[in-house]
């Protein structure tokens, strides 16, 4: 896979990193101002920021998958897509995610699914605390993995 499609993917991942950093900036700004005893509104905002971050990452995963495989199962496609990001395809592409970031992302994906399909007016603080802890561990790890993936793509492309 050489040339234009890899160049486009590098640009898309780079742009997504910028967006991920903006989303995380919103998270950092919000957490500086929120109450030490958050109310339901604080929990809703945190849930939105974290799920937006995941959705942005998932878009990167779709772009990588389309560039290299272009074949996702229709059933469980979100989980299938995430699973593919820890798989190296010999002679085609290396894995994007480490096992640790994959496991963190699985938790956030499950939360996003729950939040999307089982709408709650009252958020569980313990659950948000759990997801926020996973998010904070994930952010530096996944950004490093994305940067390493760009280097892999550049080498693959001969740049």
PESULRA-V64999 format. One record per pair of residues at least 12 apart in sequence whose C-alpha atoms are under 10 Angstrom apart, sorted by the first residue. I is the first residue (numbers start at 1). J is the second residue. If there is no record, write none. Layout:
# PESULRA-V64999
I/J, I/J
This chain:
# PESULRA-V64999
1/67, 1/68, 1/91, 1/92, 1/93, 1/153, 1/156, 1/157, 2/153, 2/154, 2/156, 2/157, 2/158, 3/156, 3/157, 3/158, 3/159, 4/157, 5/66, 5/67, 5/68, 5/157, 6/64, 6/67, 6/68, 6/150, 6/153, 6/154, 6/156, 6/157, 7/150, 7/153, 7/154, 7/157, 7/159, 8/63, 8/67, 9/60, 9/63, 9/64, 9/66, 9/67, 9/150, 9/153, 10/64, 10/146, 10/147, 10/149, 10/150, 10/151, 10/152, 10/153, 10/154, 10/157, 11/150, 12/59, 12/60, 12/63, 12/64, 13/57, 13/59, 13/60, 13/61, 13/63, 13/64, 13/146, 13/147, 13/149, 13/150, 14/60, 14/146, 14/147, 14/150, 15/60, 16/56, 16/57, 16/59, 16/60, 16/146, 17/56, 17/57, 17/60, 17/142, 17/143, 17/146, 17/147, 19/53, 19/56, 19/57, 20/52, 20/53, 20/54, 20/55, 20/56, 20/57, 20/139, 20/143, 21/53, 21/139, 21/143, 22/53, 23/49, 23/50, 23/52, 23/53, 23/56, 24/49, 24/50, 24/52, 24/53, 24/135, 24/136, 24/139, 25/49, 26/46, 26/49, 27/45, 27/46, 27/48, 27/49, 27/50, 27/53, 30/42, 30/45, 30/46, 30/49, 31/45, 31/46, 34/46, 37/125, 38/125, 39/122, 39/123, 39/125, 40/121, 40/122, 40/123, 40/124, 40/125, 41/121, 41/122, 41/123, 42/123, 42/125, 42/128, 43/122, 43/123, 43/124, 43/125, 43/127, 43/128, 43/129, 44/115, 44/120, 44/121, 44/122, 44/123, 44/124, 44/125, 44/128, 46/128, 46/129, 46/131, 46/132, 47/108, 47/111, 47/112, 47/115, 47/123, 47/127, 47/128, 47/129, 47/131, 47/132, 48/112, 48/115, 49/132, 50/108, 50/109, 50/111, 50/112, 50/128, 50/131, 50/132, 50/134, 50/135, 50/136, 51/108, 51/109, 51/111, 51/112, 51/113, 51/115, 51/116, 51/131, 51/135, 52/112, 53/108, 53/135, 53/139, 54/105, 54/106, 54/108, 54/109, 54/112, 54/135, 55/108, 55/109, 55/112, 57/82, 57/105, 57/142, 57/143, 57/146, 58/78, 58/81, 58/82, 58/105, 58/109, 60/146, 61/78, 61/81, 61/82, 61/84, 61/85, 61/96, 62/78, 62/81, 62/82, 62/84, 62/85, 64/81, 64/84, 64/85, 64/93, 64/96, 65/81, 65/82, 65/84, 65/85, 68/89, 68/92, 68/93, 69/84, 69/89, 69/92, 69/93, 72/84, 78/106, 78/109, 78/110, 78/113, 79/106, 79/109, 79/110, 82/96, 82/97, 82/102, 82/103, 82/105, 82/106, 82/109, 83/95, 83/97, 83/99, 83/102, 83/103, 83/106, 84/96, 84/97, 84/102, 85/97, 85/98, 85/99, 85/102, 86/98, 86/99, 86/100, 86/101, 86/102, 87/99, 92/156, 93/149, 93/152, 93/153, 93/156, 94/149, 94/152, 94/153, 95/145, 95/149, 96/142, 96/145, 96/146, 96/147, 96/148, 96/149, 96/150, 96/152, 97/141, 97/142, 97/144, 97/145, 97/146, 97/149, 98/141, 98/142, 98/145, 100/137, 100/138, 100/141, 100/142, 101/134, 101/135, 101/137, 101/138, 101/139, 101/140, 101/141, 101/142, 101/145, 102/138, 102/142, 103/134, 103/138, 104/131, 104/133, 104/134, 104/135, 104/136, 104/137, 104/138, 104/139, 104/142, 105/131, 105/134, 105/135, 105/138, 105/142, 106/134, 107/130, 107/131, 107/134, 107/135, 108/130, 108/131, 108/132, 108/134, 108/135, 108/138, 110/131, 111/127, 111/128, 111/131, 112/131
